[in-house]
Amino acid sequence: MQITIELPNDIAERLTQRMSDLPRQTLEALSIEGYRNEILSHHEVGRILDLDWWGVEAFLKAANVCLHYDESDLEQDRKTIQQVRESARLA
């Protein structure tokens, strides 16, 4: 999907003079807000910005955005680890 943003000419000119890559910076701002508001996942931020997992981590850290990880995520990770261990014992 393409999104077009209409700005008054004087504002657009000022932004493009001060921002080296306005389209990219717009995508980054959208990604930050989408992730911060739990609309976008870590993976989706990577897809939007064409970043691997570590690239997304670095990007979010630089933007001072906290990882969404709560007790239910921890419990799910514990269950997954337990399943992997049990599968390894059976193999």
C-alpha positions in Angstrom: 0.0 0.0 0.0 1.2 3.5 -0.7 0.2 6.4 1.5 0.4 10.0 0.3 0.7 12.8 2.7 -0.4 16.3 1.7 1.6 19.1 3.3 1.6 22.8 2.7 4.5 23.6 0.3 6.4 25.8 2.8 6.3 23.1 5.4 7.3 20.3 3.0 10.2 22.4 1.7 11.4 23.1 5.3 11.1 19.4 6.2 13.0 18.2 3.1 15.8 20.8 3.7 16.3 19.5 7.3 15.6 15.8 6.9 17.9 13.9 4.7 15.4 11.1 3.8 11.9 12.3 4.6 10.1 9.1 3.3 12.3 6.8 5.4 12.0 9.0 8.5 8.3 9.0 8.1 8.2 5.2 7.9 10.5 5.1 11.0 8.2 7.4 13.0 5.1 5.4 11.9 6.9 2.2 13.0 7.9 3.6 16.3 4.4 4.7 17.2 2.8 1.6 15.9 5.1 -0.6 18.0 4.9 1.7 21.0 1.0 1.5 20.9 1.1 -2.3 20.4 -0.4 -2.0 16.9 2.7 -3.4 15.2 4.8 -6.4 16.2 8.5 -6.6 16.3 8.4 -8.6 13.1 6.1 -6.1 11.3 8.5 -3.3 12.2 11.2 -5.3 10.5 9.1 -5.8 7.4 8.3 -2.2 7.1 11.9 -1.0 7.5 13.5 -4.0 5.8 15.5 -4.9 9.0 16.4 -8.2 10.4 15.6 -9.1 14.1 18.8 -7.5 15.4 18.3 -4.4 13.2 14.9 -3.9 14.7 16.3 -4.3 18.2 18.9 -1.7 17.5 16.4 0.6 15.9 13.9 0.4 18.8 16.7 0.8 21.4 18.0 3.9 19.6 14.4 5.3 19.7 14.1 4.5 23.4 11.2 2.1 22.8 10.8 -0.7 25.3 10.3 -4.3 24.3 6.8 -5.6 24.8 7.4 -8.5 27.1 5.2 -9.3 30.0 4.6 -12.3 32.4 2.4 -14.1 29.9 5.3 -13.9 27.3 7.7 -15.2 29.9 5.4 -18.1 30.7 4.9 -18.9 27.1 8.7 -18.9 26.6 9.1 -21.2 29.6 6.6 -23.7 28.1 8.4 -23.6 24.7 11.7 -24.3 26.4 10.2 -27.2 28.3 8.7 -28.6 25.1 12.1 -28.4 23.3 13.9 -30.1 26.2 11.3 -32.9 26.3 11.6 -33.3 22.5 15.4 -33.5 22.8 15.2 -36.2 25.4 12.8 -38.3 23.3 15.0 -38.1 20.2 
